[in-house]
Amino acid sequence: MAAVTHTASRERLAAALNHQQPDRIPIDFGGTSVTGIHVSVVAALRDHYGLEKRLVKVQEPGQMLGAVDDDLRQAMGVDVVGVFRRGTKWGVPAEDWKLWKLNGLEVLVPGEFNVTIDANGDTLAYPLGDTTAPPSGRMPKDGYFFDSIERQESFDEDRLNPEDNLEEYGPIAQADLDFLRKAAQEASATGLGVAASFGGTAFGDIALVPGSALKHPRGIRSVTEWYISTSARQEFVHKVFERQCEIALANLERIHEAVGDAVQVAYICGTDFGTQTSAFCSVKTFNNLWAPYYKLVNGWIHEHTQWKTFKHSCGAVSKFVPALIEAGFDILNPVQCSATGMDPEQLKANFGEHIVFWGGGVDTQKVLPFGTPAEVREQVLRRCEVFAPGGGFVFNTIHNIQACTPVENIVAMLDAVHEFNGTK
C-alpha cells in the first residue's frame, strides 16, 4: 500500500467536498464521533501494523472510541483528522489522562472520568466525574460501551419550562475556545483534511437528551417522553430549539474567530430520523420542527466560513435527503445502505450532485464484523464503484467500527479501498 501523503490529503478532501473528482477517494477513520473505531480495535490495529507500543486514549468515553494517532493514520492511509471539543459525554475535560482497564485492556481515560462497579458487575459513569451524584451511564459487565441512564424527574404538564432543557447550553467558555484554537492549529499543520465537532448544534439528538453531563437534569429527559414531545409538545420543543439556536449562532461566531478556516468540515448534528425500515417522523414534521433551525445554522456557516456542514442520521432516510439538502447540509453520514430505500445506486443517481456521502463504504452490522475478508473486499469495491465517480464521497464504514470486529476484515476493507485507488 502506498502511504498517504499528508500534504495532498487536505486538497483531496476539498475536491471530494466540492463534487470534483479527487486523485483518489479520501478516507476517514477517527475524524468524528460517528466515524471512529472502538478503543480495543485501535489497540489491535496498532499491534497489527507493528507500531510503537503505547496506551490508546479513549477520546469519546461514551462509545469508548479510541484516538487514531498519526502513525496509525499513516499505516491505514487515512486522510482526515478530527478536532474535538474539550468536554466529553460525561462533562469531564479530555485531559490529564490516567490508566484504566476495559475488559483487561489497559487504556487511557480523562483524569476526571470516574466510575464505580455495582452489585451486578456493571460499570457506572458519573456526570462531571462526581461519584456522589446519581450515575448517568452504565456499561454492562463484560460490555464495551456505555448506555445513558435516564433520570427523568416528575413534571407538571402545564408548567413545563423550556429553560430546563437548555441547562447544558450557554456561551462557550474561554478555556474551551483556547482548546479548540490549539487543536485546530495542530490539525491544520498536519496537512490532513480537518473535521471539527464544536457541539451545541445537535437539536434533539436523542443521545444527548438524557443530559449525561448534568448531575440533576431537569425538563424532558426520557427518550420516550422526548419522542412524545416532538409530536404532542411541539410548541415546547420549538422554544427549546429557538433558544438553543440563538446560543449556537453566538458561539459559532466566536469559534470561527478562534479556528478560522483551518477547519474544512463542521459536524452539526447527530439526530437520527430513520429506523432500519422506516422513520421517526414525517418529512412534514421535519420541515416544521427541525429545518428552520438547521437552515439558520447552516446559513450562518455558509455565509461566514468555508466550512462544509455534516449531518449524521442512521437508518432509512432517503425520503429526507431533499429536505436535508434544502436545509443546507453539505454532507450525509453514515449512509446506511442496508436500510429500507437506501440503495447506493439510487442515492448516487438522485442526490450525488447535491450532497456528499461520507460513509456507506461497508456494512458494520453484518459484513465487516461477521463476513469473510473476501466478502468485505467485494462489498467495498462495489460501493467505491458506485459512490466515487465525480467526487462527493468520503470513504468510511456505516457508523463506528465496533469492538470485536476482526482485524483481518478491517485490513481487507482498507486494502480494497487502496486497491480501488490504485495505491495498493
C-alpha positions in Angstrom: 0.0 0.0 0.0 1.3 3.5 -0.9 1.4 5.8 2.1 -0.9 8.7 2.1 0.9 12.0 1.6 -0.5 14.3 4.2 0.1 17.4 2.2 -2.2 16.0 -0.5 -4.9 14.9 1.9 -6.4 18.3 2.6 -6.7 19.0 -1.2 -8.1 15.5 -1.7 -10.8 16.1 0.8 -11.6 19.6 -0.6 -12.1 18.2 -4.1 -14.4 15.5 -2.8 -16.4 18.0 -0.8 -16.8 20.2 -3.8 -18.0 17.4 -6.0 -14.8 17.3 -8.0 -13.0 14.1 -8.9 -10.1 13.8 -6.4 -6.9 11.9 -7.3 -8.2 9.1 -5.0 -11.1 8.6 -2.6 -10.3 10.3 0.7 -10.6 8.1 3.8 -11.8 9.0 7.3 -11.4 7.0 10.4 -11.4 8.8 13.7 -12.4 12.2 12.4 -15.7 12.4 14.2 -17.6 10.6 16.9 -19.6 8.7 14.3 -16.7 7.7 12.0 -14.5 6.2 14.7 -13.1 3.0 16.0 -13.6 1.2 19.3 -10.6 1.7 21.5 -10.0 -2.1 21.7 -9.8 -2.3 17.9 -7.5 0.7 17.7 -5.1 -1.2 20.0 -5.4 -4.3 17.9 -4.7 -2.3 14.7 -1.6 -0.8 16.3 -0.4 -4.3 17.0 -1.2 -5.5 13.5 0.8 -2.7 11.9 3.7 -3.2 14.3 3.5 0.4 15.7 5.1 1.7 18.8 3.7 0.1 22.0 1.6 2.8 23.7 -1.7 3.0 25.6 -4.6 4.3 23.4 -6.6 7.3 24.6 -10.3 7.0 24.8 -11.3 10.2 23.1 -15.1 9.5 23.4 -15.8 7.7 26.7 -19.4 7.0 26.0 -19.0 4.9 22.9 -15.4 4.1 24.0 -13.8 5.3 20.8 -10.1 5.3 20.6 -7.8 8.1 19.3 -6.3 7.3 16.0 -2.8 8.8 16.2 -0.7 10.0 13.3 1.3 6.8 12.9 -1.8 4.7 12.7 -3.4 7.1 10.2 -0.3 6.7 8.1 -0.5 2.9 8.3 -4.2 2.9 7.4 -3.9 5.6 4.7 -6.3 8.0 6.5 -6.8 11.5 5.1 -8.8 13.2 7.8 -8.0 14.3 11.4 -10.6 15.4 13.9 -10.9 18.4 16.1 -13.0 17.6 19.2 -14.3 19.9 21.9 -12.7 19.9 25.3 -15.7 18.4 27.2 -16.7 14.8 26.8 -20.1 13.0 27.2 -19.8 13.0 30.9 -18.8 16.6 31.1 -15.2 16.0 32.1 -12.3 17.6 30.0 -10.3 15.4 27.7 -7.0 16.0 29.6 -4.8 14.8 32.5 -5.0 11.2 31.1 -4.9 8.3 33.5 -4.8 4.5 33.3 -8.0 2.5 33.2 -8.8 -1.1 32.3 -11.6 -2.1 29.8 -12.1 -5.9 30.0 -8.4 -6.3 30.9 -7.2 -3.9 28.2 -5.2 -1.0 29.6 -6.2 2.3 28.1 -6.1 6.0 28.9 -9.1 8.0 30.0 -9.6 11.6 31.1 -8.3 12.3 34.6 -11.7 13.3 35.9 -13.5 10.3 34.4 -14.6 8.3 37.5 -16.6 5.1 37.7 -17.9 2.6 40.2 -18.9 -1.1 39.9 -22.3 -2.1 41.1 -23.5 -5.4 42.6 -24.2 -6.8 39.1 -20.6 -6.1 38.0 -21.8 -3.2 35.7 -19.6 -0.1 35.4 -21.3 3.2 36.3 -20.2 6.5 34.9 -20.9 9.9 36.6 -21.7 13.4 35.5 -18.6 15.6 35.9 -16.9 12.5 37.4 -18.8 13.1 40.7 -19.5 9.7 42.2 -21.7 11.3 44.9 -24.2 12.3 42.1 -26.6 9.8 40.6 -24.8 7.8 37.8 -25.6 8.8 34.2 -24.1 5.9 32.3 -24.0 2.2 32.5 -21.7 -0.4 30.9 -22.9 -3.9 31.4 -20.5 -6.4 32.9 -18.1 -7.5 30.2 -19.6 -4.8 27.9 -17.7 -2.5 25.6 -19.5 0.9 25.8 -21.9 2.9 28.0 -25.6 3.4 27.7 -27.1 6.6 29.1 -29.1 6.2 32.3 -32.4 8.2 32.2 -33.0 10.3 35.2 -36.4 11.7 34.3 -37.9 13.6 37.2 -41.7 14.1 37.5 -43.1 17.2 35.9 -46.3 19.2 35.6 -47.5 19.1 32.0 -48.9 22.6 32.4 -45.8 24.1 33.8 -43.0 22.8 31.5 -40.2 25.3 31.3 -38.0 25.2 28.1 -35.1 26.6 30.1 -34.9 23.2 31.9 -33.9 21.5 28.6 -31.3 24.2 28.0 -29.2 23.8 31.1 -26.3 22.3 29.2 -26.2 25.2 26.7 -24.6 28.6 27.1 -21.9 30.9 26.0 -18.7 28.9 25.2 -16.0 29.3 27.9 -12.7 30.9 27.1 -10.9 27.7 28.1 -12.9 25.8 25.5 -12.2 28.3 22.8 -8.5 28.1 23.6 -8.6 24.3 23.4 -10.3 24.4 20.0 -7.9 27.0 18.7 -4.9 24.9 19.6 -6.5 21.7 18.3 -7.4 23.3 15.0 -3.9 24.8 14.5 -2.3 21.4 15.2 -4.7 19.6 13.0 -4.2 22.0 10.1 -0.4 21.8 10.4 -0.6 18.0 9.6 -1.7 18.7 6.1 -4.6 16.4 6.6 -8.3 17.2 5.9 -9.8 18.6 9.1 -13.3 17.8 10.5 -14.4 19.5 13.7 -17.1 18.8 16.3 -17.8 22.0 18.2 -21.0 21.0 20.0 -24.2 22.9 20.7 -26.0 22.4 17.4 -27.5 19.0 17.9 -31.2 19.8 18.0 -33.0 17.0 19.8 -30.2 14.4 19.4 -31.6 11.5 21.4 -28.2 10.5 22.6 -27.9 13.9 24.3 -31.4 14.3 25.6 -30.7 12.5 28.9 -28.1 15.1 29.9 -25.4 12.8 30.8 -23.1 15.6 31.9 -25.7 17.1 34.3 -25.9 16.0 37.9 -29.7 16.6 38.2 -31.1 17.2 34.7 -34.4 19.0 34.6 -37.1 19.0 31.9 -37.9 16.3 29.4 -35.0 13.8 29.7 -36.7 10.4 29.0 -36.2 9.1 25.4 -39.9 8.1 25.3 -41.1 11.5 26.6 -38.9 13.4 24.2 -40.3 11.5 21.2 -43.8 12.1 22.5 -42.8 15.8 22.8 -41.9 16.0 19.1 -45.5 15.2 18.3 -47.6 16.3 21.3 -45.5 19.2 22.7 -44.2 20.9 19.5 -44.6 24.4 20.9 -42.4 23.5 23.8 -39.8 21.9 21.5 -39.8 24.9 19.3 -39.0 27.1 22.3 -36.1 24.9 23.3 -34.7 24.8 19.7 -35.2 28.6 19.3 -33.1 29.4 22.3 -30.5 26.7 21.6 -30.1 28.1 18.1 -29.5 31.6 19.4 -26.8 30.4 21.7 -25.3 28.2 19.0 -25.0 31.1 16.5 -23.3 33.3 19.0 -20.9 30.6 19.9 -20.2 29.8 16.2 -19.1 33.4 15.7 -16.6 33.1 18.5 -15.5 29.7 17.4 -14.8 30.8 13.9 -12.8 33.8 15.2 -10.7 31.2 17.1 -10.2 28.5 14.5 -10.8 30.2 11.2 -10.7 28.1 8.0 -8.2 25.7 9.4 -11.3 23.6 9.7 -13.0 22.2 6.5 -15.9 20.3 7.9 -18.2 21.1 10.8 -20.2 18.3 12.4 -23.6 19.8 13.1 -25.9 17.2 14.4 -26.4 13.5 15.1 -30.2 13.4 15.4 -31.5 10.2 13.8 -34.5 10.4 11.6 -34.5 6.8 10.3 -35.0 3.3 11.7 -33.9 0.2 9.9 -37.2 0.1 7.9 -39.0 3.4 8.5 -38.7 6.9 10.0 -39.1 8.6 13.4 -41.3 11.3 11.8 -42.7 12.6 8.6 -40.9 14.9 6.2 -43.6 17.5 7.0 -42.7 17.3 10.7 -39.0 17.5 9.9 -39.6 20.7 7.9 -41.8 22.2 10.6 -39.8 21.3 13.7 -36.1 20.9 12.7 -35.5 22.5 9.3 -35.9 26.2 10.4 -33.0 25.8 12.9 -30.8 23.8 10.6 -31.3 26.5 8.0 -30.2 29.2 10.4 -27.1 27.3 11.5 -26.1 26.1 8.0 -26.9 29.5 6.5 -24.6 31.3 9.0 -21.8 28.9 8.4 -22.1 29.2 4.6 -22.2 33.0 4.8 -19.3 33.5 7.1 -17.0 30.5 6.7 -15.6 28.0 4.2 -16.8 25.0 6.3 -19.0 22.3 4.9 -21.7 21.1 7.2 -22.0 17.4 8.2 -25.3 15.7 9.1 -25.4 12.3 10.7 -28.6 10.2 10.6 -28.8 6.5 10.7 -31.5 4.4 9.0 -33.9 4.8 6.2 -33.6 8.5 5.4 -33.8 8.6 1.6 -37.1 10.5 1.7 -35.4 13.1 4.0 -32.4 13.8 1.7 -34.1 16.5 -0.4 -35.2 18.3 2.8 -31.7 17.9 4.3 -30.2 19.5 1.1 -32.8 22.3 1.3 -31.8 22.9 4.9 -28.3 23.5 3.8 -26.4 20.3 4.7 -23.4 19.5 2.5 -22.7 16.0 3.9 -24.8 13.0 4.8 -23.4 10.2 7.1 -23.4 7.2 7.7 -25.3 6.3 4.5 -26.9 3.1 5.9 -27.2 1.2 2.6 -28.8 -1.8 4.3 -31.8 0.2 5.5 -35.1 0.3 3.5 -34.8 2.6 0.4 -31.1 3.3 0.8 -29.9 1.7 -2.4 -26.4 3.0 -3.2 -27.1 3.4 -6.9 -30.3 5.3 -6.4 -28.8 7.6 -3.8 -25.8 8.4 -6.0 -28.0 8.9 -9.1 -30.7 11.0 -7.3 -28.6 13.1 -4.9 -24.9 12.7 -5.8 -24.5 16.1 -7.3 -26.0 17.8 -4.3 -24.8 16.1 -1.2 -21.6 14.4 -0.1 -21.9 10.8 1.0 -19.5 10.3 4.0 -19.7 6.6 4.8 -21.6 3.7 3.2 -18.3 2.0 2.4 -19.1 -1.3 4.1 -21.8 -2.6 6.4 -20.9 -2.7 10.0 -23.8 -4.8 11.2 -23.1 -8.0 9.2 -20.4 -7.8 6.6 -17.5 -6.2 8.4 -17.9 -8.0 11.8 -19.1 -11.4 10.6 -18.2 -11.7 6.9 -15.0 -13.1 5.4 -12.2 -10.9 4.2 -13.2 -11.8 0.6 -16.8 -10.7 1.3 -15.6 -7.4 2.8 -13.4 -6.7 -0.2 -16.2 -7.4 -2.6 -18.6 -5.0 -0.9 -16.1 -2.3 -0.5 -15.1 -2.4 -4.2 -18.7 -2.4 -5.2 -19.5 0.7 -3.0 -16.5 2.5 -4.3 -17.5 1.9 -7.9 -20.9 3.4 -7.1 -20.1 6.4 -4.9 -16.7 7.5 -6.2 -17.4 8.9 -9.7 -17.5 12.7 -9.8 -16.3 13.1 -6.2 -18.8 13.7 -3.4 -17.6 10.6 -1.5 -15.5 10.1 1.6 -14.8 6.5 2.5 -15.9 5.4 5.9 -17.9 2.4 7.3 -21.6 2.7 8.2 -21.0 4.2 11.6 -18.2 3.4 14.0 -16.2 0.2 13.9 -17.3 -1.8 16.9 -15.4 -3.9 19.5 -14.6 -7.5 18.4 -14.5 -6.7 14.7 -11.9 -8.9 13.2 -8.7 -7.0 12.4 -8.3 -9.1 9.2 -11.6 -7.8 8.0 -10.6 -4.2 8.7 -7.4 -4.7 6.9 -9.3 -6.3 3.9 -11.5 -3.2 3.9 -8.6 -0.8 3.8 -6.7 -2.9 1.2 -9.8 -2.8 -1.0 -10.1 1.0 -0.9 -6.4 1.3 -1.7 -6.8 -1.3 -4.5 -9.6 0.8 -5.9 -7.5 4.0 -5.5 -4.6 2.3 -7.3 -2.3 2.7 -4.2 -2.0 -0.9 -3.2 
